[in-house]
Amino acid sequence: MFNRRTILLPFLIWLSTLEAYANSFTDLKDQSIEVRGPAVINFWATWCAPCIKELPDLEILGRKLGKDATVYLVNFGENTETIEAFRNKKPELFGDNTVLLKDTKMSGLRSYGLRGVPTTVLINGSGKTVETIQGMKDWGATDTVDKIREKILQ
């Protein structure tokens, strides 16, 4: 017999396999950006102390992954002026090995089921979410980089 659970469960499973392209991320000039895997998408905010603390490690991760994958720093819910003011105040937190984007419309809530920041989503080469990590992590550590490579580069 069908009930809400038997109908809802397949839908939730399907929803969890949506491709990473279902978002409305933009660069700081409001140009739409299509996130492609393999990628690491880190959702952060200027008011989030743990987010700020892990930004340098994400830059290291981006350097270590090189051309194999892209590390996106997606600001969650703030406008360009706020993000640029923060970046100008703390330029050492941003480098050439990460791509700074914004999610002004907070599409990450729908696309990735975010519950807060920092949250990091690992996307494989097919554009599928392979893991969602809530909270801080030592992104630049060799063992962390190796595990990420295993998950997103297969």
Disulfide bonds with the S-S distance in Angstrom:
Cys48-Cys51 2.33
